[in-house]
Amino acid sequence: MQFEARLEWQRNGQPFLDQKYSRGHEWQFDGGLRVPASSSPLSVPLPMSVADNVDPEEALVAAAASCHMLFFLSIAAKRGHTVESYIDNAVGLLDKDADGRMAMTNITLRPEILFAGAHWPGEDEIAAIHHEAHGKCYIANSLKGEITIEPPIEPEG
C-alpha cells in the first residue's frame, strides 16, 4: 500500500537567505482536502510561522491518536462493545532523544470513551483493547518515541 500527500510552498518574492520567509504552506490530500500548514511558532517565531495553521508536530500527534482510535473502535466492535463517543486530548513531547537530537519523544493519549448498550467492557478489557490497538497502529509502529495511554481523570465531587 502506498499513501500520498502533496505539499506546496511558494516564496512569492519574499526575502529568503535571511531566513525571514513565511513557513506557511499547504498540504493536499487525495480526497481533495487542502490543509493550511506551517512550522510551529514554538520552532520558528512569528511572523515567519502561521499560528492558525497545522504544524507537523501537532499533525504527528493527531495521526498517532487517530490511528489508535480507529483500531480501538474496530476491536471494540469485534468484541461486541458499542462505542458511543471517543474523545482524546493527546499531547506530544518534543525533546532531545538519546542521541541529543530533537524528536517527538513521547505521545500521551488520553481517551475518554463512552460505551452504549448493555455490554460495557470492564477496565481490564478496555486496557486489553488499548494494548491490541497500540500493537496494530501503523503510526505507533513507525515511531521511535514512546506512546502511552492514560485513563481519563475522574472529576472530583
C-alpha positions in Angstrom: 0.0 0.0 0.0 1.1 3.5 -0.7 -0.2 6.8 0.6 0.5 10.2 -0.8 0.3 13.8 0.2 1.2 16.8 -1.8 2.9 19.7 -0.2 3.1 23.2 -1.8 5.1 26.2 -0.7 5.8 29.4 -2.7 8.4 32.1 -1.9 6.2 34.7 -3.6 9.0 37.2 -3.8 9.9 37.1 -0.1 13.5 37.6 1.0 14.9 34.1 1.6 18.5 34.0 2.5 17.9 35.9 5.7 15.6 33.1 7.0 12.7 35.5 7.4 10.4 34.0 4.8 6.9 32.6 5.6 6.8 28.9 6.6 3.1 28.9 5.6 2.3 26.2 3.1 -0.5 23.8 2.1 -1.0 20.0 2.4 -3.2 18.5 -0.2 -4.7 15.0 0.1 -6.3 12.5 -2.3 -9.9 13.4 -1.5 -9.3 17.0 -2.4 -8.9 18.3 1.2 -6.4 21.2 1.5 -5.0 21.9 4.9 -3.1 25.1 5.7 0.2 24.1 7.3 3.2 25.9 8.8 6.1 25.4 11.1 5.1 25.7 14.8 5.6 29.2 16.3 7.5 27.3 19.0 10.1 26.3 16.4 10.1 29.3 14.1 8.9 32.6 15.6 6.0 34.7 14.4 5.5 36.1 11.8 7.5 33.5 9.8 5.2 30.8 11.2 1.4 30.9 10.8 -0.1 30.2 14.2 -3.5 29.3 12.8 -2.1 26.6 10.5 -1.5 22.9 11.4 2.2 22.2 12.2 4.0 18.9 11.6 4.4 18.2 15.3 0.7 18.5 16.1 -0.2 16.6 12.9 2.0 13.7 14.1 0.3 13.7 17.5 -3.1 13.8 15.8 -2.1 10.9 13.4 -1.0 8.7 16.3 -4.2 9.4 18.3 -6.4 8.9 15.2 -4.7 5.6 14.3 -5.0 4.3 17.8 -8.7 5.3 18.0 -9.6 3.7 14.7 -8.1 0.4 15.8 -9.7 0.7 19.2 -13.2 1.2 17.6 -12.7 -1.8 15.3 -11.5 -4.1 18.1 -14.3 -2.9 20.5 -16.9 -3.6 17.8 -15.5 -7.1 17.1 -15.8 -7.8 20.9 -19.4 -6.7 20.9 -19.0 -3.3 22.6 -20.8 -0.3 21.1 -18.8 2.9 21.5 -20.9 6.0 21.7 -18.1 8.5 21.7 -14.3 8.6 21.8 -12.6 11.9 22.6 -8.9 12.1 23.0 -6.8 15.1 24.2 -3.5 13.8 23.1 -0.2 15.5 23.9 3.2 15.2 22.3 6.5 16.0 23.9 9.2 17.3 21.7 12.6 16.9 23.5 16.1 15.6 22.9 16.4 11.9 22.3 19.1 9.6 23.5 21.4 10.9 20.6 20.8 14.5 21.6 18.5 15.2 18.6 15.2 16.9 18.8 12.4 14.3 18.5 8.9 13.5 19.5 10.0 11.5 22.5 6.5 10.8 23.9 2.9 11.0 22.8 0.4 10.6 25.6 -3.1 9.6 24.5 -5.9 10.5 27.0 -9.0 8.9 25.5 -12.4 9.4 27.1 -14.7 6.6 25.9 -18.4 6.3 26.4 -20.0 3.0 25.6 -23.6 2.4 24.8 -25.9 -0.6 25.3 -25.8 -3.3 27.9 -22.4 -4.9 27.1 -19.9 -2.5 28.6 -16.3 -3.7 29.0 -14.6 -3.7 32.3 -11.3 -1.8 33.0 -9.2 -4.9 32.2 -10.9 -5.4 28.9 -10.6 -1.8 28.0 -6.8 -2.0 28.8 -6.6 -5.1 26.6 -8.4 -3.3 23.7 -5.9 -0.4 24.0 -3.0 -2.8 24.1 -4.2 -4.6 21.0 -5.0 -1.3 19.2 -1.5 0.0 20.0 0.1 -3.1 18.6 -1.8 -2.8 15.4 -1.4 1.0 14.9 0.8 1.7 11.9 1.7 5.1 13.1 2.8 3.8 16.6 4.7 1.0 14.9 6.6 3.7 12.8 7.7 5.9 15.7 10.7 5.6 17.9 9.2 7.7 20.8 7.0 6.2 23.5 3.3 6.3 23.2 1.4 6.0 26.5 -2.3 5.8 27.2 -3.6 7.5 30.3 -7.1 6.8 31.7 -9.3 9.9 31.9 -9.1 11.8 35.1 -12.3 11.4 37.1 -13.8 14.7 38.2 -13.8 15.3 41.9 -17.0 15.6 43.7 
